[in-house]
Amino acid sequence: MKGIILAGGLGTRLYPLTKVTNKHLLPIYNAPMIYYPLRCLVTAGIKDIMIVTGGNSAGDFLKLLGNGRDFGLKHLNYTYQEGEGGIAEALGLCEHFAENEKVCVVLGDNIIEKNILDCVKAFEAQKDGAMIILKKVPDPERFGVPMFAADGRIVRIEEKPERPGSDYAVTGIYMYDSTVFDIIKTLKPSDRGELEITDVNNAYIKMGNLEWRELDGWWTDAGTFDSLLKASRLVAETGANKVE
């Protein structure tokens, strides 16, 4: 399985911090944000990784990470997303890199306490389709929210609903077979002018081919001032993923 980290966008919700750098290069406690999704993939045994970035600070990722030697990698791949076309568009740039293999996709501002090794193993054993990782949160309206059937299957995912259908959030960790790239090519931009990852996941649901697991340990994004502070506090207080 190959790994993909999506670290593009302009990070406008974090202005003025992001006026001179990419959001994913901001610090989470004592390490740049991008270190955390990299560790997430590496601790799950995924060593063939591509980083999708963009904006004027894209070259700084290469300066910081090089070929990934600090993470035990022999090589690290990079590609560039122009503008803000959405998560699904960024993922679509990785079709050639994926080479028809399964992929594990992590949003660059996702910070987790433990690891996803068990989830990755479960998806490797899954014949095809997709798997998403969920977490119970107090504010699901901020995220994609799954709606469940009586048997526990996800029947639909709603993006930032005013009245959430459950108290679960879709975290920014997704696993897909190669069908994902065909799905992305059929998508139309949302009202935000972006190709939405929720539409990708709902397409797998319609095909009856989406599984889910619940994440062990805490999880947070770091895309707002409050969640950026929260992420630093969680790492500092728990020592999870702390860079020594």
VOSE-81183 format. One line per field, with one value per atom (N, C-alpha, C): atom name; residue number from 1; x, y, z. Coordinates in steps of 0.05 Angstrom, whole numbers, padded with zeros to 5 digits. Layout:
<pases>
atom <- (CA,...)
nr <- (NUM,...)
east <- (X,...)
north <- (Y,...)
up <- (Z,...)
</pases>
This chain:
<pases>
atom <- (N,CA,C,N,CA,C,N,CA,C,N,CA,C,N,CA,C,N,CA,C,N,CA,C,N,CA,C,N,CA,C,N,CA,C,N,CA,C,N,CA,C,N,CA,C,N,CA,C,N,CA,C,N,CA,C,N,CA,C,N,CA,C,N,CA,C,N,CA,C,N,CA,C,N,CA,C,N,CA,C,N,CA,C,N,CA,C,N,CA,C,N,CA,C,N,CA,C,N,CA,C,N,CA,C,N,CA,C,N,CA,C,N,CA,C,N,CA,C,N,CA,C,N,CA,C,N,CA,C,N,CA,C,N,CA,C,N,CA,C,N,CA,C,N,CA,C,N,CA,C,N,CA,C,N,CA,C,N,CA,C,N,CA,C,N,CA,C,N,CA,C,N,CA,C,N,CA,C,N,CA,C,N,CA,C,N,CA,C,N,CA,C,N,CA,C,N,CA,C,N,CA,C,N,CA,C,N,CA,C,N,CA,C,N,CA,C,N,CA,C,N,CA,C,N,CA,C,N,CA,C,N,CA,C,N,CA,C,N,CA,C,N,CA,C,N,CA,C,N,CA,C,N,CA,C,N,CA,C,N,CA,C,N,CA,C,N,CA,C,N,CA,C,N,CA,C,N,CA,C,N,CA,C,N,CA,C,N,CA,C,N,CA,C,N,CA,C,N,CA,C,N,CA,C,N,CA,C,N,CA,C,N,CA,C,N,CA,C,N,CA,C,N,CA,C,N,CA,C,N,CA,C,N,CA,C,N,CA,C,N,CA,C,N,CA,C,N,CA,C,N,CA,C,N,CA,C,N,CA,C,N,CA,C,N,CA,C,N,CA,C,N,CA,C,N,CA,C,N,CA,C,N,CA,C,N,CA,C,N,CA,C,N,CA,C,N,CA,C,N,CA,C,N,CA,C,N,CA,C,N,CA,C,N,CA,C,N,CA,C,N,CA,C,N,CA,C,N,CA,C,N,CA,C,N,CA,C,N,CA,C,N,CA,C,N,CA,C,N,CA,C,N,CA,C,N,CA,C,N,CA,C,N,CA,C,N,CA,C,N,CA,C,N,CA,C,N,CA,C,N,CA,C,N,CA,C,N,CA,C,N,CA,C,N,CA,C,N,CA,C,N,CA,C,N,CA,C,N,CA,C,N,CA,C,N,CA,C,N,CA,C,N,CA,C,N,CA,C,N,CA,C,N,CA,C,N,CA,C,N,CA,C,N,CA,C,N,CA,C,N,CA,C,N,CA,C,N,CA,C,N,CA,C,N,CA,C,N,CA,C,N,CA,C,N,CA,C,N,CA,C,N,CA,C,N,CA,C,N,CA,C,N,CA,C,N,CA,C,N,CA,C,N,CA,C,N,CA,C,N,CA,C,N,CA,C,N,CA,C,N,CA,C,N,CA,C,N,CA,C,N,CA,C,N,CA,C,N,CA,C,N,CA,C,N,CA,C,N,CA,C,N,CA,C,N,CA,C,N,CA,C,N,CA,C,N,CA,C,N,CA,C,N,CA,C,N,CA,C,N,CA,C,N,CA,C,N,CA,C,N,CA,C,N,CA,C,N,CA,C,N,CA,C,N,CA,C,N,CA,C,N,CA,C,N,CA,C,N,CA,C,N,CA,C,N,CA,C,N,CA,C,N,CA,C,N,CA,C,N,CA,C,N,CA,C,N,CA,C,N,CA,C,N,CA,C,N,CA,C,N,CA,C,N,CA,C,N,CA,C,N,CA,C,N,CA,C,N,CA,C,N,CA,C,N,CA,C,N,CA,C,N,CA,C,N,CA,C,N,CA,C,N,CA,C,N,CA,C,N,CA,C,N,CA,C,N,CA,C,N,CA,C,N,CA,C,N,CA,C,N,CA,C,N,CA,C,N,CA,C,N,CA,C,N,CA,C,N,CA,C,N,CA,C)
nr <- (1,1,1,2,2,2,3,3,3,4,4,4,5,5,5,6,6,6,7,7,7,8,8,8,9,9,9,10,10,10,11,11,11,12,12,12,13,13,13,14,14,14,15,15,15,16,16,16,17,17,17,18,18,18,19,19,19,20,20,20,21,21,21,22,22,22,23,23,23,24,24,24,25,25,25,26,26,26,27,27,27,28,28,28,29,29,29,30,30,30,31,31,31,32,32,32,33,33,33,34,34,34,35,35,35,36,36,36,37,37,37,38,38,38,39,39,39,40,40,40,41,41,41,42,42,42,43,43,43,44,44,44,45,45,45,46,46,46,47,47,47,48,48,48,49,49,49,50,50,50,51,51,51,52,52,52,53,53,53,54,54,54,55,55,55,56,56,56,57,57,57,58,58,58,59,59,59,60,60,60,61,61,61,62,62,62,63,63,63,64,64,64,65,65,65,66,66,66,67,67,67,68,68,68,69,69,69,70,70,70,71,71,71,72,72,72,73,73,73,74,74,74,75,75,75,76,76,76,77,77,77,78,78,78,79,79,79,80,80,80,81,81,81,82,82,82,83,83,83,84,84,84,85,85,85,86,86,86,87,87,87,88,88,88,89,89,89,90,90,90,91,91,91,92,92,92,93,93,93,94,94,94,95,95,95,96,96,96,97,97,97,98,98,98,99,99,99,100,100,100,101,101,101,102,102,102,103,103,103,104,104,104,105,105,105,106,106,106,107,107,107,108,108,108,109,109,109,110,110,110,111,111,111,112,112,112,113,113,113,114,114,114,115,115,115,116,116,116,117,117,117,118,118,118,119,119,119,120,120,120,121,121,121,122,122,122,123,123,123,124,124,124,125,125,125,126,126,126,127,127,127,128,128,128,129,129,129,130,130,130,131,131,131,132,132,132,133,133,133,134,134,134,135,135,135,136,136,136,137,137,137,138,138,138,139,139,139,140,140,140,141,141,141,142,142,142,143,143,143,144,144,144,145,145,145,146,146,146,147,147,147,148,148,148,149,149,149,150,150,150,151,151,151,152,152,152,153,153,153,154,154,154,155,155,155,156,156,156,157,157,157,158,158,158,159,159,159,160,160,160,161,161,161,162,162,162,163,163,163,164,164,164,165,165,165,166,166,166,167,167,167,168,168,168,169,169,169,170,170,170,171,171,171,172,172,172,173,173,173,174,174,174,175,175,175,176,176,176,177,177,177,178,178,178,179,179,179,180,180,180,181,181,181,182,182,182,183,183,183,184,184,184,185,185,185,186,186,186,187,187,187,188,188,188,189,189,189,190,190,190,191,191,191,192,192,192,193,193,193,194,194,194,195,195,195,196,196,196,197,197,197,198,198,198,199,199,199,200,200,200,201,201,201,202,202,202,203,203,203,204,204,204,205,205,205,206,206,206,207,207,207,208,208,208,209,209,209,210,210,210,211,211,211,212,212,212,213,213,213,214,214,214,215,215,215,216,216,216,217,217,217,218,218,218,219,219,219,220,220,220,221,221,221,222,222,222,223,223,223,224,224,224,225,225,225,226,226,226,227,227,227,228,228,228,229,229,229,230,230,230,231,231,231,232,232,232,233,233,233,234,234,234,235,235,235,236,236,236,237,237,237,238,238,238,239,239,239,240,240,240,241,241,241,242,242,242,243,243,243,244,244,244)
east <- (00017,00000,00018,00009,00024,00010,00026,00016,00016,-00005,-00008,-00015,00001,-00005,-00014,-00037,-00048,-00042,-00024,-00014,-00014,-00034,-00036,-00055,-00068,-00086,-00071,-00087,-00076,-00078,-00093,-00095,-00106,-00126,-00136,-00148,-00158,-00169,-00148,-00123,-00101,-00085,-00097,-00084,-00083,-00061,-00038,-00015,-00019,00003,00012,-00007,-00001,00004,00008,00014,00042,00060,00087,00096,00078,00086,00061,00066,00045,00035,00009,-00003,00011,00018,00029,00058,00070,00096,00096,00072,00069,00076,00084,00092,00068,00070,00052,00070,00069,00087,00116,00131,00160,00168,00148,00155,00136,00145,00127,00103,00080,00056,00059,00074,00076,00089,00105,00117,00097,00074,00055,00041,00031,00020,00041,00066,00087,00092,00092,00096,00072,00048,00024,00027,00037,00041,00064,00086,00110,00105,00092,00087,00067,00052,00034,00047,00073,00089,00088,00079,00078,00103,00118,00144,00146,00127,00126,00106,00115,00097,00101,00078,00078,00065,00077,00066,00055,00030,00018,00017,00031,00031,00025,00027,00021,00028,00021,00027,00056,00063,00090,00111,00103,00122,00127,00119,00121,00150,00169,00197,00207,00194,00203,00199,00181,00177,00202,00213,00237,00261,00263,00284,00281,00257,00252,00255,00244,00241,00261,00271,00289,00277,00292,00283,00271,00266,00253,00271,00297,00316,00311,00302,00296,00273,00258,00235,00241,00266,00274,00267,00262,00254,00278,00278,00298,00292,00266,00257,00230,00226,00200,00192,00167,00157,00141,00141,00127,00112,00089,00075,00062,00054,00044,00015,-00001,-00029,-00032,-00041,-00046,-00073,-00073,-00098,-00109,-00136,-00150,-00173,-00167,-00187,-00201,-00192,-00205,-00188,-00196,-00181,-00181,-00205,-00207,-00190,-00189,-00172,-00142,-00134,-00106,-00100,-00118,-00114,-00112,-00128,-00127,-00100,-00084,-00057,-00038,-00047,-00029,-00035,-00051,-00058,-00034,-00016,00008,00025,00028,00044,00032,00005,-00008,-00003,-00001,00005,-00015,-00040,-00062,-00060,-00044,-00043,-00064,-00069,-00085,-00069,-00084,-00071,-00083,-00067,-00075,-00070,-00092,-00090,-00094,-00076,-00078,-00077,-00096,-00095,-00072,-00058,-00034,-00037,-00062,-00066,-00080,-00078,-00090,-00069,-00075,-00057,-00071,-00058,-00070,-00052,-00064,-00049,-00033,-00046,-00034,-00025,-00035,-00028,-00051,-00048,-00069,-00061,-00042,-00032,-00054,-00071,-00092,-00112,-00118,-00136,-00123,-00098,-00084,-00083,-00078,-00078,-00106,-00127,-00154,-00160,-00151,-00157,-00140,-00116,-00100,-00114,-00128,-00143,-00169,-00179,-00204,-00200,-00217,-00213,-00211,-00229,-00229,-00246,-00251,-00268,-00252,-00265,-00253,-00258,-00242,-00246,-00240,-00258,-00253,-00251,-00238,-00234,-00250,-00266,-00284,-00275,-00285,-00280,-00304,-00313,-00334,-00323,-00338,-00329,-00352,-00347,-00368,-00380,-00366,-00375,-00375,-00390,-00390,-00398,-00412,-00421,-00398,-00374,-00350,-00339,-00349,-00335,-00356,-00346,-00363,-00375,-00401,-00414,-00428,-00422,-00435,-00463,-00481,-00507,-00508,-00518,-00516,-00543,-00542,-00565,-00566,-00587,-00590,-00568,-00557,-00536,-00508,-00506,-00480,-00467,-00479,-00468,-00472,-00454,-00457,-00474,-00496,-00513,-00509,-00497,-00491,-00473,-00457,-00440,-00449,-00454,-00462,-00439,-00434,-00411,-00421,-00410,-00415,-00445,-00461,-00490,-00497,-00518,-00528,-00539,-00551,-00562,-00549,-00527,-00512,-00529,-00527,-00541,-00528,-00504,-00491,-00470,-00457,-00436,-00409,-00407,-00382,-00373,-00347,-00335,-00318,-00318,-00299,-00272,-00253,-00226,-00213,-00191,-00177,-00159,-00168,-00152,-00170,-00163,-00179,-00162,-00174,-00160,-00177,-00165,-00180,-00165,-00181,-00169,-00166,-00157,-00150,-00175,-00199,-00224,-00228,-00215,-00218,-00212,-00192,-00184,-00205,-00219,-00241,-00264,-00270,-00291,-00285,-00261,-00254,-00258,-00253,-00257,-00287,-00305,-00334,-00345,-00330,-00340,-00344,-00363,-00367,-00361,-00351,-00345,-00369,-00365,-00386,-00391,-00409,-00414,-00389,-00370,-00345,-00325,-00333,-00316,-00294,-00298,-00278,-00290,-00272,-00279,-00278,-00300,-00302,-00296,-00281,-00275,-00300,-00319,-00344,-00359,-00358,-00371,-00358,-00331,-00317,-00327,-00328,-00337,-00366,-00383,-00411,-00414,-00395,-00396,-00389,-00370,-00364,-00388,-00402,-00425,-00447,-00451,-00471,-00463,-00438,-00428,-00429,-00436,-00436,-00409,-00389,-00361,-00345,-00358,-00344,-00346,-00323,-00322,-00311,-00314,-00304,-00293,-00275,-00263,-00263,-00264,-00262,-00234,-00224,-00196,-00192,-00170,-00163,-00147,-00153,-00139,-00150,-00139,-00150,-00141,-00157,-00152,-00161,-00146,-00155,-00144,-00158,-00146,-00131,-00119,-00104,-00107,-00131,-00136,-00148,-00153,-00163,-00144,-00147,-00130,-00135,-00161,-00168,-00157,-00160,-00151,-00121,-00108,-00079,-00068,-00080,-00072,-00078,-00102,-00110,-00090,-00082,-00063,-00037,-00027,-00001,-00004,-00026,-00031,-00033,-00047,-00050,-00023,-00006,00020,00037,00036,00053,00044,00018,00008,00009,00006,00005,00031,00048,00073,00070,00045,00040,00053,00069,00083,00102,00109,00128,00155,00167,00193,00214,00231,00252,00277)
north <- (-00024,00000,00025,00045,00070,00091,00111,00132,00159,00174,00201,00221,00242,00264,00288,00299,00322,00347,00363,00386,00412,00415,00438,00459,00475,00496,00520,00541,00567,00572,00555,00558,00585,00595,00622,00625,00603,00605,00611,00608,00613,00638,00656,00682,00697,00712,00718,00698,00677,00657,00645,00642,00629,00649,00674,00693,00688,00676,00673,00644,00625,00597,00580,00555,00535,00527,00523,00515,00491,00472,00446,00448,00472,00476,00491,00498,00511,00490,00500,00481,00469,00444,00430,00422,00436,00434,00437,00416,00419,00408,00406,00395,00408,00410,00420,00401,00412,00397,00373,00376,00355,00330,00333,00310,00289,00298,00280,00261,00271,00252,00234,00244,00226,00203,00210,00189,00170,00180,00164,00142,00149,00129,00110,00121,00105,00084,00092,00073,00052,00056,00036,00018,00022,00005,00014,00039,00049,00066,00059,00072,00086,00081,00093,00116,00140,00163,00186,00199,00223,00245,00269,00293,00312,00319,00338,00365,00385,00411,00432,00457,00479,00506,00527,00554,00561,00585,00596,00583,00566,00554,00525,00516,00487,00477,00494,00486,00482,00494,00491,00462,00447,00419,00403,00409,00395,00402,00428,00437,00423,00420,00408,00378,00365,00336,00321,00334,00321,00295,00273,00247,00231,00244,00230,00213,00219,00202,00202,00225,00227,00209,00199,00182,00153,00147,00120,00114,00134,00130,00132,00118,00120,00141,00147,00165,00177,00202,00216,00230,00226,00238,00263,00282,00307,00313,00326,00337,00362,00378,00406,00409,00420,00427,00456,00464,00492,00501,00523,00534,00517,00520,00505,00489,00467,00452,00431,00429,00410,00385,00371,00347,00326,00321,00301,00307,00333,00341,00335,00342,00337,00307,00290,00262,00252,00264,00256,00260,00278,00283,00260,00241,00219,00193,00194,00170,00155,00170,00157,00145,00159,00149,00123,00122,00099,00073,00074,00051,00028,00035,00015,00000,00010,-00002,00012,-00001,00013,00036,00057,00080,00086,00096,00107,00137,00153,00182,00195,00213,00228,00258,00272,00301,00312,00332,00341,00355,00362,00375,00356,00330,00311,00301,00302,00293,00272,00249,00227,00218,00206,00198,00172,00153,00126,00120,00098,00092,00079,00075,00063,00036,00023,-00002,-00023,-00026,-00046,-00040,-00014,-00006,-00012,-00007,-00012,-00042,-00058,-00087,-00097,-00085,-00093,-00086,-00063,-00055,-00071,-00078,-00095,-00122,-00132,-00157,-00154,-00129,-00124,-00126,-00141,-00147,-00122,-00103,-00079,-00058,-00035,-00015,00006,00016,00037,00032,00045,00045,00073,00083,00108,00104,00122,00120,00142,00134,00152,00156,00178,00184,00199,00192,00207,00234,00255,00282,00298,00319,00335,00355,00359,00380,00368,00347,00335,00353,00374,00393,00406,00404,00416,00398,00373,00353,00339,00320,00301,00282,00278,00262,00238,00213,00190,00185,00175,00166,00136,00123,00094,00080,00056,00038,00023,00008,-00007,-00028,-00038,-00058,-00047,-00020,-00008,00001,-00005,00004,00034,00048,00076,00078,00094,00097,00123,00142,00168,00184,00201,00220,00248,00265,00293,00311,00331,00349,00373,00376,00398,00403,00383,00387,00404,00419,00436,00418,00395,00376,00349,00343,00318,00294,00274,00249,00229,00236,00219,00237,00226,00241,00232,00220,00212,00232,00236,00252,00234,00240,00226,00240,00225,00237,00240,00254,00258,00235,00211,00187,00169,00164,00148,00127,00104,00084,00075,00074,00069,00049,00034,00019,00038,00027,00044,00056,00046,00056,00086,00095,00122,00142,00136,00156,00157,00135,00136,00152,00149,00164,00194,00202,00230,00243,00228,00239,00245,00233,00238,00260,00270,00290,00318,00332,00360,00378,00402,00419,00425,00428,00435,00465,00474,00503,00519,00505,00518,00519,00506,00505,00484,00464,00444,00416,00397,00369,00358,00348,00341,00312,00306,00279,00264,00280,00267,00255,00268,00257,00231,00229,00204,00182,00188,00168,00159,00178,00171,00154,00158,00141,00112,00108,00081,00069,00086,00076,00066,00081,00074,00047,00042,00016,-00006,00001,-00019,-00029,-00011,-00019,-00002,00008,00025,00013,00008,-00002,00021,00017,00037,00024,00038,00031,00056,00051,00074,00077,00101,00107,00103,00091,00087,00112,00123,00146,00172,00194,00220,00227,00246,00256,00285,00301,00328,00337,00356,00370,00394,00409,00433,00456,00458,00478,00504,00507,00532,00541,00565,00574,00557,00550,00534,00506,00494,00466,00464,00485,00486,00486,00503,00504,00477,00466,00441,00419,00417,00397,00399,00423,00427,00419,00425,00418,00388,00375,00346,00332,00340,00328,00334,00358,00365,00350,00348,00336,00306,00293,00264,00252,00268,00258,00242,00240,00225,00237,00221,00230,00253,00258,00280,00274,00294,00291,00294,00275,00276,00288)
up <- (00000,00000,00000,-00015,-00016,00001,00010,00027,00013,00019,00007,00029,00030,00049,00034,00040,00026,00042,00032,00047,00030,00014,-00003,00010,-00007,00003,00012,00018,00026,00056,00070,00099,00108,00094,00099,00127,00139,00166,00187,00179,00198,00191,00175,00170,00196,00203,00185,00188,00203,00206,00180,00161,00136,00113,00119,00098,00087,00103,00094,00094,00100,00100,00096,00089,00086,00114,00117,00143,00154,00137,00147,00156,00154,00164,00191,00200,00226,00248,00272,00293,00308,00314,00333,00356,00378,00401,00391,00389,00382,00355,00337,00310,00289,00264,00243,00240,00233,00230,00212,00190,00170,00181,00203,00215,00224,00234,00246,00227,00204,00184,00173,00170,00161,00181,00206,00226,00226,00221,00220,00200,00176,00155,00160,00169,00173,00196,00217,00239,00231,00209,00199,00178,00175,00156,00128,00123,00095,00091,00071,00066,00039,00021,-00006,-00004,-00002,00006,-00013,-00020,-00036,-00020,-00021,-00008,-00030,-00028,-00047,-00033,-00044,-00032,-00053,-00046,-00064,-00052,-00066,-00056,-00060,-00048,-00052,-00035,-00015,00003,-00002,-00026,-00032,-00030,-00039,-00038,-00010,00010,00038,00048,00036,00044,00037,00014,00005,00024,00031,00049,00076,00086,00112,00112,00093,00094,00076,00056,00038,00027,00028,00019,00042,00065,00087,00104,00103,00118,00148,00159,00188,00196,00176,00182,00174,00167,00159,00131,00114,00087,00068,00046,00026,00005,00003,-00018,-00010,-00017,-00012,-00037,-00045,-00070,-00065,-00084,-00081,-00107,-00104,-00128,-00120,-00139,-00134,-00143,-00126,-00132,-00136,-00160,-00165,-00154,-00140,-00129,-00107,-00103,-00082,-00095,-00108,-00122,-00104,-00079,-00061,-00056,-00036,-00027,-00049,-00061,-00082,-00106,-00113,-00136,-00130,-00105,-00097,-00098,-00089,-00090,-00119,-00137,-00165,-00178,-00167,-00178,-00173,-00156,-00148,-00163,-00184,-00198,-00209,-00221,-00233,-00211,-00188,-00166,-00154,-00153,-00141,-00156,-00182,-00199,-00193,-00191,-00187,-00160,-00142,-00115,-00097,-00075,-00054,-00043,-00033,-00021,00006,00024,00049,00048,00051,00048,00075,00082,00107,00102,00113,00110,00127,00117,00130,00156,00164,00190,00210,00205,00224,00243,00269,00290,00306,00310,00325,00348,00368,00392,00387,00375,00373,00344,00332,00304,00290,00264,00248,00237,00249,00239,00236,00256,00254,00231,00227,00205,00178,00176,00151,00145,00165,00161,00152,00165,00158,00129,00120,00092,00073,00080,00062,00058,00079,00077,00062,00060,00046,00016,00003,-00026,-00043,-00039,-00055,-00040,-00054,-00042,-00026,-00004,00012,00041,00058,00087,00097,00115,00128,00157,00171,00200,00213,00233,00247,00275,00287,00315,00327,00351,00364,00373,00368,00375,00386,00402,00413,00393,00370,00351,00323,00317,00291,00268,00274,00253,00239,00250,00237,00215,00213,00197,00178,00163,00150,00171,00169,00190,00177,00187,00176,00188,00171,00180,00177,00198,00199,00196,00184,00183,00209,00214,00239,00243,00221,00222,00224,00227,00230,00204,00182,00156,00153,00140,00134,00109,00111,00088,00073,00087,00074,00092,00080,00095,00087,00107,00102,00110,00094,00100,00116,00140,00158,00161,00170,00172,00196,00193,00216,00238,00230,00250,00244,00257,00251,00256,00239,00241,00260,00270,00290,00304,00324,00338,00329,00306,00294,00273,00271,00250,00233,00207,00189,00192,00202,00205,00178,00177,00152,00145,00149,00142,00126,00101,00083,00069,00063,00047,00024,00000,-00024,-00042,-00058,-00080,-00104,-00126,-00149,-00163,-00156,-00166,-00160,-00138,-00129,-00151,-00168,-00188,-00211,-00216,-00235,-00224,-00198,-00185,-00186,-00180,-00180,-00207,-00228,-00255,-00262,-00246,-00251,-00234,-00215,-00196,-00209,-00199,-00206,-00182,-00186,-00164,-00147,-00121,-00103,-00104,-00086,-00085,-00077,-00065,-00058,-00081,-00103,-00126,-00124,-00106,-00102,-00107,-00112,-00114,-00085,-00075,-00047,-00042,-00021,-00014,-00003,00008,00017,-00007,-00030,-00054,-00062,-00059,-00065,-00046,-00020,-00001,-00006,-00013,-00018,-00043,-00063,-00087,-00079,-00061,-00052,-00036,-00021,-00006,-00026,-00048,-00068,-00081,-00083,-00094,-00073,-00049,-00027,-00020,-00022,-00019,-00001,00021,00040,00068,00080,00108,00126,00152,00171,00196,00208,00234,00252,00278,00297,00306,00306,00314,00344,00351,00379,00388,00411,00421,00411,00419,00411,00383,00372,00344,00343,00329,00324,00297,00284,00262,00273,00256,00266,00246,00236,00214,00223,00249,00260,00283,00293,00315,00340,00345,00368,00366,00343,00340,00338,00328,00327,00356,00372,00401,00415,00409,00421,00414,00389,00380,00395,00398,00413,00442,00454,00482,00485,00467,00469,00467,00448,00444,00469,00479,00502,00527,00531,00556,00556,00533,00532,00522,00510,00499,00474,00463,00439,00415,00401,00377,00381,00406,00412,00400,00387,00375,00397,00400,00420,00409)
</pases>
